[in-house]
C-alpha cells in the first residue's frame, strides 16, 4: 500500500498531463516532413515523442528540486497545478533526494531514446540538438547557469520546446536542414513562451523574494501583461503566413479564435498576481494545445 502511494506521488510529480507542450512540436515537425517530402518513419516519430515527453518531465522535476533549494517554492503562497512547482517537497510527501533521483531517471530515459534516434539517423545535427536540449533543460534552474533566474528562462523554454523539437522532428524524417520549419517552429516557440510567461504572474511575489528575475519580475506586471498581449498578436500574424490558403486558415482559426480572445481578455494586470487567479494559465495551456493540433491538421490537409 505504501509503495502504491509512493508511485502515485511520483506520477503526480511528473505532471504527465502537461506533456502536450513537448509532443505537439513533434507533430508539427513530422507533418511538415510529410507535406513537403512525403517522408514518415513511425519508429522515429514515436521515439522522438517519447524522448521529448520524458525530457519535459525530467525538466519539470529538476526545476522543483532546484527551486526548492533556492527557497522559491517554499515561499510561494499562490502555487497551483500550473505554477509554483508540484509542492510535494514542501508538503513533505517526497524528499528532495527522491525528486532529484526521479529527474535523473527521466533524463536518462530521454538520453537513451535520443541515442537510439542517433543510431538510426547517424546525424550530427541530432546529436547537437540532443546535447543542447539536455543542458538547457537541466540548467534552466540548476547552478551555475540558472537561466530561469536571469531573465533568460522564457526564451530558453521557447527554444527547447518550440524551435528545437520542430526542427528535430522534421530533420529525423528527412535528414534535411532547411528553412521549411522556421516559421512553424517560431510559432510553436511563442506559444510555449506564452505558457511560461502566463505561469510567472501568480509566482511574482515568491520569485521577487528570491531574486528570480523572470520577465514578470524584471518588467513589472503591467509591462509584462502588455508584452504577453503583443506576443499573442504575433501568434495570429505568424499563423496567417504559415497557413497559405483560405482552407488552411479556416481550419486553424475556427478552433483557436475563441481561445485567443479568452487569453487576451484574461490578461488583466489588476488580477494577474491576485491569489487564486489562474485563468490566464489555463487559457494559455489550452490555446497551445488546440493551436498546435490545428496547425498540424492544416499542414496535413494542405
C-alpha positions as CSV (number, residue, x, y, z in Angstrom):
1,X,0.0,0.0,0.0
2,X,2.8,2.4,0.9
3,X,4.6,1.6,-2.4
4,X,1.4,2.2,-4.4
5,X,1.0,5.6,-2.7
6,X,4.7,6.5,-3.4
7,X,4.3,5.6,-7.1
8,X,1.2,7.8,-7.2
9,X,3.2,10.6,-5.8
10,X,6.0,10.1,-8.4
11,X,3.4,10.3,-11.2
12,X,2.0,13.5,-9.6
13,X,5.5,14.9,-9.6
14,X,6.0,14.2,-13.3
15,X,2.9,16.2,-14.3
16,X,2.3,14.0,-17.4
17,X,-0.9,15.9,-18.2
18,X,1.2,18.9,-19.5
19,X,3.3,16.8,-21.9
20,X,1.3,18.3,-24.8
21,X,3.9,21.1,-24.7
22,X,6.6,18.7,-25.8
23,X,4.7,16.3,-28.0
24,X,2.8,18.8,-30.2
25,X,6.0,20.3,-31.6
26,X,6.9,16.7,-32.8
27,X,3.6,16.5,-34.5
28,X,4.2,19.8,-36.3
29,X,7.7,18.9,-37.5
30,X,6.6,15.5,-38.6
31,X,3.6,16.9,-40.5
32,X,6.0,19.3,-42.3
33,X,8.3,16.5,-43.3
34,X,5.3,14.5,-44.7
35,X,3.8,17.5,-46.6
36,X,7.0,18.6,-48.3
37,X,8.9,15.3,-48.8
38,X,6.3,12.5,-48.2
39,X,8.6,11.1,-45.5
40,X,7.2,9.4,-42.4
41,X,9.0,6.8,-40.2
42,X,6.7,5.7,-37.4
43,X,9.5,4.4,-35.2
44,X,11.4,7.7,-35.3
45,X,8.2,9.6,-34.6
46,X,7.4,7.5,-31.6
47,X,11.0,7.7,-30.3
48,X,11.0,11.5,-30.7
49,X,7.7,11.9,-29.0
50,X,8.7,9.7,-26.0
51,X,12.1,11.4,-25.7
52,X,10.6,14.9,-25.7
53,X,7.8,13.9,-23.2
54,X,10.2,12.2,-20.8
55,X,12.6,15.1,-21.2
56,X,9.9,17.6,-20.2
57,X,9.1,15.5,-17.2
58,X,12.8,15.5,-16.2
59,X,13.0,19.2,-16.6
60,X,9.8,19.8,-14.5
61,X,11.1,17.6,-11.7
62,X,14.7,19.0,-11.7
63,X,13.1,22.5,-11.6
64,X,11.2,21.5,-8.5
65,X,14.4,20.3,-6.8
66,X,16.4,23.5,-7.6
67,X,13.5,25.9,-6.9
68,X,13.2,24.1,-3.5
69,X,16.9,24.7,-2.8
70,X,16.6,28.4,-3.6
71,X,13.6,28.5,-1.3
72,X,11.5,29.8,-4.2
73,X,8.8,27.2,-4.0
74,X,8.8,27.3,-0.1
75,X,7.9,31.0,-0.2
76,X,5.2,30.6,-2.9
77,X,1.8,31.0,-1.2
78,X,0.0,31.1,-4.6
79,X,1.0,27.8,-6.0
80,X,-1.3,25.8,-8.3
81,X,-1.2,22.9,-10.7
82,X,0.1,25.4,-13.3
83,X,2.9,27.1,-11.4
84,X,4.9,27.1,-8.1
85,X,6.1,23.5,-8.6
86,X,4.3,20.3,-7.6
87,X,4.8,21.3,-3.9
88,X,5.4,17.7,-2.9
89,X,8.7,18.6,-1.3
90,X,7.1,21.4,0.6
91,X,4.3,19.1,1.8
92,X,7.0,16.6,2.9
93,X,5.5,13.9,0.7
94,X,8.7,13.4,-1.3
95,X,12.2,14.2,-0.2
96,X,14.5,16.5,-2.2
97,X,16.7,13.5,-2.9
98,X,13.8,11.4,-4.2
99,X,12.8,14.3,-6.5
100,X,16.4,14.6,-7.8
101,X,16.5,10.9,-8.5
102,X,13.2,11.0,-10.4
103,X,14.6,13.8,-12.6
104,X,17.8,11.9,-13.3
105,X,15.8,8.8,-14.3
106,X,13.7,10.8,-16.7
107,X,16.8,12.5,-18.3
108,X,18.5,9.1,-18.6
109,X,15.5,7.6,-20.4
110,X,15.3,10.7,-22.7
111,X,19.0,10.2,-23.5
112,X,18.6,6.5,-24.3
113,X,15.7,7.3,-26.7
114,X,17.9,10.0,-28.2
115,X,20.8,7.6,-28.7
116,X,18.5,5.2,-30.5
117,X,17.4,8.0,-32.8
118,X,21.1,8.9,-33.3
119,X,22.0,5.3,-34.1
120,X,19.2,5.1,-36.7
121,X,19.8,8.5,-38.3
122,X,23.6,8.8,-37.8
123,X,23.1,12.6,-37.8
124,X,25.4,15.0,-36.0
125,X,22.6,17.5,-36.1
126,X,20.5,15.2,-33.9
127,X,23.5,14.9,-31.5
128,X,23.8,18.6,-31.3
129,X,20.1,19.2,-30.7
130,X,20.1,16.5,-28.0
131,X,23.1,18.0,-26.1
132,X,21.6,21.5,-26.3
133,X,18.2,20.2,-25.1
134,X,19.7,18.2,-22.2
135,X,21.9,21.0,-21.0
136,X,19.2,23.7,-21.4
137,X,16.6,21.7,-19.6
138,X,18.8,20.9,-16.6
139,X,20.4,24.3,-16.3
140,X,17.1,26.1,-16.5
141,X,17.2,26.3,-12.7
142,X,20.4,24.4,-11.8
143,X,23.5,26.4,-10.9
144,X,25.7,27.8,-12.1
145,X,23.7,29.0,-15.1
146,X,20.2,29.2,-13.5
147,X,18.8,30.5,-16.8
148,X,15.3,30.9,-15.3
149,X,16.7,33.2,-12.7
150,X,18.4,35.5,-15.2
151,X,15.6,36.7,-17.4
152,X,16.6,34.1,-20.0
153,X,14.2,31.3,-18.9
154,X,11.3,32.2,-21.2
155,X,13.4,32.4,-24.3
156,X,15.2,29.2,-23.3
157,X,11.9,27.3,-22.9
158,X,10.6,28.7,-26.2
159,X,13.7,27.3,-28.0
160,X,13.8,24.0,-26.2
161,X,10.1,23.2,-26.6
162,X,9.5,25.1,-29.9
163,X,12.3,25.6,-32.4
164,X,14.4,22.6,-31.3
165,X,11.7,19.8,-31.4
166,X,10.0,21.1,-34.6
167,X,13.4,21.2,-36.4
168,X,14.4,17.9,-34.8
169,X,11.3,16.1,-35.8
170,X,11.5,17.4,-39.4
171,X,15.2,16.5,-39.7
172,X,15.0,12.9,-38.4
173,X,12.3,12.2,-41.0
174,X,14.0,14.0,-44.0
175,X,17.7,14.2,-43.0
176,X,17.5,17.8,-44.2
177,X,18.3,21.2,-42.6
178,X,16.4,24.0,-44.4
179,X,14.0,26.9,-44.0
180,X,10.8,25.0,-44.2
181,X,10.3,24.5,-40.4
182,X,11.4,28.0,-39.5
183,X,8.1,29.9,-39.2
184,X,6.1,27.0,-37.8
185,X,8.9,26.4,-35.2
186,X,8.8,30.1,-34.2
187,X,5.0,29.9,-34.0
188,X,5.2,26.9,-31.6
189,X,8.0,28.6,-29.6
190,X,5.9,31.7,-29.0
191,X,3.0,29.5,-27.8
192,X,5.3,27.8,-25.3
193,X,6.8,31.1,-24.3
194,X,3.3,32.3,-23.5
195,X,2.7,29.3,-21.2
196,X,5.8,30.0,-19.2
197,X,5.0,33.7,-19.2
198,X,1.4,33.3,-18.0
199,X,2.6,31.0,-15.2
200,X,5.0,33.6,-13.9
201,X,2.3,36.1,-12.9
202,X,1.0,34.0,-9.9
203,X,4.6,33.4,-8.9
204,X,5.5,37.1,-8.9
205,X,5.9,37.6,-5.1
206,X,7.8,34.4,-4.5
207,X,10.1,35.0,-7.5
208,X,10.8,38.6,-6.4
209,X,11.6,37.4,-2.9
210,X,14.4,35.1,-4.1
211,X,15.6,37.5,-6.8
212,X,14.4,35.1,-9.6
213,X,14.4,37.6,-12.5
214,X,11.7,36.3,-14.6
215,X,10.3,38.6,-17.3
216,X,7.3,39.5,-14.9
217,X,9.7,40.4,-12.1
218,X,12.1,42.3,-14.4
219,X,9.4,44.3,-16.3
220,X,6.7,44.5,-13.6
221,X,3.2,43.2,-14.0
222,X,1.7,46.0,-16.3
223,X,4.6,46.0,-18.8
224,X,4.7,42.2,-18.7
225,X,1.0,42.0,-19.4
226,X,1.5,44.3,-22.4
227,X,4.3,42.0,-23.7
228,X,2.1,38.9,-23.3
229,X,-0.6,40.5,-25.4
230,X,2.0,41.6,-28.1
231,X,3.3,38.0,-28.3
232,X,-0.3,36.8,-28.6
233,X,-0.8,39.1,-31.6
234,X,2.4,37.7,-33.1
235,X,0.8,34.3,-32.9
236,X,-2.0,35.4,-35.2
237,X,0.3,37.1,-37.6
238,X,2.6,34.1,-37.9
239,X,-0.4,31.8,-38.4
240,X,-1.6,34.0,-41.3
241,X,1.8,33.4,-43.1
242,X,2.1,29.7,-42.2
243,X,-1.4,28.8,-43.5
244,X,-1.1,29.5,-47.2
245,X,-4.7,29.4,-48.4
246,X,-8.2,30.1,-47.1
247,X,-8.9,26.4,-46.3
248,X,-5.8,26.2,-44.1
249,X,-6.7,29.4,-42.3
250,X,-10.2,28.3,-41.7
251,X,-9.0,25.0,-40.2
252,X,-6.6,26.9,-37.9
253,X,-8.7,30.0,-36.9
254,X,-12.0,28.3,-36.4
255,X,-10.9,26.3,-33.3
256,X,-8.5,28.8,-31.9
257,X,-10.2,32.2,-32.3
258,X,-12.3,31.9,-29.1
259,X,-9.2,30.7,-27.1
260,X,-7.1,33.6,-28.4
261,X,-9.8,36.1,-27.3
262,X,-10.0,34.3,-23.9
263,X,-6.3,34.7,-23.4
264,X,-6.3,38.3,-24.4
265,X,-9.2,39.1,-22.0
266,X,-7.7,37.1,-19.2
267,X,-4.5,39.1,-19.3
268,X,-5.7,41.8,-16.9
269,X,-2.9,43.5,-14.9
270,X,-5.1,44.2,-11.9
271,X,-5.9,40.5,-11.5
272,X,-2.8,38.6,-12.7
273,X,-0.9,38.4,-9.3
274,X,-4.0,38.1,-7.2
275,X,-4.2,34.9,-5.1
276,X,-6.2,32.2,-6.8
277,X,-6.3,33.9,-10.3
278,X,-5.1,31.2,-12.7
279,X,-7.4,31.9,-15.7
280,X,-4.6,33.1,-17.9
281,X,-2.5,30.0,-17.2
282,X,-5.5,27.7,-18.0
283,X,-6.4,29.5,-21.2
284,X,-2.8,29.7,-22.5
285,X,-2.2,26.0,-22.0
286,X,-5.4,25.1,-23.9
287,X,-4.5,27.6,-26.6
288,X,-1.1,26.0,-27.1
289,X,-2.7,22.5,-27.4
290,X,-5.5,23.5,-29.7
291,X,-3.5,25.8,-31.9
292,X,-0.7,23.2,-32.2
293,X,-3.1,20.5,-33.1
294,X,-5.0,22.8,-35.6
295,X,-1.7,23.7,-37.2
296,X,-0.7,20.1,-37.6
297,X,-4.1,19.2,-39.2
298,X,-4.0,22.2,-41.5
299,X,-0.5,21.1,-42.7
300,X,-1.6,17.5,-43.3
301,X,-4.7,18.6,-45.2
302,X,-2.8,21.2,-47.3
